[in-house]
């Protein structure tokens, strides 16, 4: 399989199962194909199309062969323009290639900071390597142990002020260790495997440290060094997932060969010898490609040649005319599609022939062609040539004949049946791989597209003949045919498991960028952007969760978001829906992209989609994206976005839209709609008592809290809605008002619970004074509305939810009550002011119990203290029994709030809330 670097040149086909190299004649063979200079990825991938429109213009050109017009093809401009563009494109491709490699490698080791299981696995493997190296001098071992501990400390305390000192200490320790390991390895004639394993582990830790430093390129180099130091250990034990994703696509032909050989083995000794031979070749191949990518990442280095990894000498010879041998592809085909598709394919083929009363068997296929009086002799010979000839030029002439016959009779069913066979489809795919003639390639693409559009059986034949999609990888790199090729690929409906190469994303993005115009493949008409969306859907949703997220991050790194936003702005409704779906995948992969989206997304286009979804009562993907965009780490940015939404919708029209949508939405969607409606409404006067929208939003939230509907999705969305209304978000867009509240209570979130910081990554940048003011103002506005519009109903619903809701909703209700308790002074109803403690305190006291998480207990203590200070209700002292006081005594070890509560409860009196601070809040509320 081709490397990522070779986005500029034709995919190398040595060592591949899918090759035309075996077809030959005395003078010329189908495998004569030289590297195709047209197979390029242009400089404008993921950039503004305007920069190339002036230099590259598509011209319709009618190509005449043998006296008849066959097709219309899109060609680039003059030869000089093309050569100029290609010279510019080479450097751009290098940059894209390097960026992709760096993103994948450094992104993978970045899991160490976020994934507890991955971190524990790396620790365990590296520690075992350290034990096996017990005979090594103590300085090496101690430095390695210190390095591991310093990296883990760096992860757990990465928000502290001495972060840079810890990074330098870690790098120094690990660097010294690597120096010692290198000297030990170089001093020995025979390589010590245990030392190589330990060296690989050290490079992995260096990669992790550089990733934390945000030096992704150096991090990627150290990841590659892991595979050069110990290929077998790295690919089978230390980083097997990364190897399968990044290296295995280059070496898949070895795996296919091994499985084929294994089928003929029955002797244990031979199986063992075969496994050793296979592992040796796989290790050498891994080493070659690790060194290849390492050289590629060196600044200023000459572009390296793609390494060749030939097959071992086969012990069992298989004679076959075809390089597209179905036996060679059988194992891969089954791995991708499963065994049932063979039967499905056979049934589809049979149904085509039964429908036309034909019985065409493989053994007498050619005899049937000769005796079929409905087909001309010339056409029968052309079909036979495509199915059996080893000479490329003969096949190219035959393709012209078949194309003319098809067009002359407009796809007559007799011709369709004659072409709808595995030998013909296989032969056509072989020509696609071997030929460099754009006219021939387009004719083949057009014929196969016609057949695939008419028959499910043809679609399955194409995928069966080319399960690795090598033909399509070649065609998608073409400058002139990539759009037409994408349509044939779309009609074939490949699955994600077939698109494991890292080359797919940049190629699909290019189709998305230039695929807006309708393409014609004979009678098949399709816009390539439809193909791009199908393929992106497979790449972003068709794998396991980790791979899907990795592809999402890769798309962002390639600049794909700008293309998606352009489609959202200019596309039709269905295009916008598909685009929003892809954007949502990117947000899940990297939440920090919300800032870019909020700044650059066309708000009017998004609102149009929201309106359309509301009218059609369809899935509200537009609304879901709008919710995501409001989860920004800066309140000032949220305010700006809300202003733009109101401006683009001509004032209150968006409020009317959301109000209608609130009533039409499904129960599980209503809390999130209410959240958006409430935030937009609070852009105006929060003291306004006549806002219908405000009342609707509050009632919706109260109803959802009191609802007896046992829908988990409703509770999950309600919990998220409450946390969003808290107004504080991490840099990745996760609501995190809890972390700020715990800080106010003096609770160290990363003391005694290192996993806490990994679950809640709070933006470690220091908030500016203005930013904090905006956050306080928001919570003050929201509290004013909650207390004075929600009244007792809202407080009662929150209290009940704290004790009876699902864990996530109970936690969200507790957090909401906690930050609201800071603003009890805004309550205008004196009766409610005295009732609030009676409603909330019993539930909060339950949260002091030992069976609750310590964070929840701290929040409860903090909220109880606010209730006592703000409301000054003495009757609540009686609710603190002996058990509750014991719980507070225990909690006083981690938060000052518990200690102060104990003092107040024991004395039977309370401290007056600081008058000056209270007045400052009151003054702020009058300014709203």
Secondary structure, DSSP 8 states (H G I E B T S, - for coil): ---GGGGSS----TT-SS-STT---SS--GGG----TTB---TTTTS-THHHHTT---EEEEEEETTEEEEEEEE-S-HHHHHHHHHHHHHHHHHHHHHHHHHHHHHHHTHHHH-HHHHHHHHHHHHHHHHHTTTS-HHHHHHHHHHHHHHHHHHHTTTSTTHHHHHHHHHHHHHHHHHHHHHHHHT-SS--HHHHHHHHHHHHHHHHHHHHTT-HHHHHHHHHHHHHH-HHHIIIIISHHHHHHHTHHHHHHHHHHHHHHHHT---HHHHHHHHHHHHHHHHHHHHHHHHHHHHHTSTT--------------SS----S-SS-HHHHHHHHHHHH-THHHHHHHHHHHHHHHHTT----GGGHHHHHHH-TTS-HHHHHHHHHHHH---HHHHHHHHHHHHHHHHHHTS-HHHHHHH-SHHHHHHHHHHHHH---HHHHHHHHHHHHHHHHH-HHHHHHHHHHTTT-HHHHHHHTBTTTHHHHHHHHHHHT--GGG--STHHHHHHHHHHHH--SEEEETTEEEEHHHHHHHHHHHHHHSS-HHHHHHHHHHHHHTTHHHHHHHHHHHS-HHHHHHHHHHHHHHHHH-GGGHHHHHHHS-HHHHHHHHHHHHHHT---HHHHHHHHHT--S-HHHHHHHHHHHHHHTTTTHHHHHHHHHHHHS-HHHHHHHHHHHHHHHTTS-TT-TT-HHHHHHHHHHHHHHH-----HHHHHHHHHHHHHHT--B-TTS-B-HHHHHHHHTT--TTSS-HHHHHH-----S---HHHHHHHHHHHHHHHHHIIIIIHHHHHHHHHHHHHHS-HHHHHHHHHHHHHHGGGGGG---HHHHHHHHHHHHHHHHHTTSTTS-HHHHHHHHHHHHHHHHHH--GGGGGG--HHHHHHHHHHTTT-HHHHHHHHHHHHT------HHHHHHHHHHHHH-
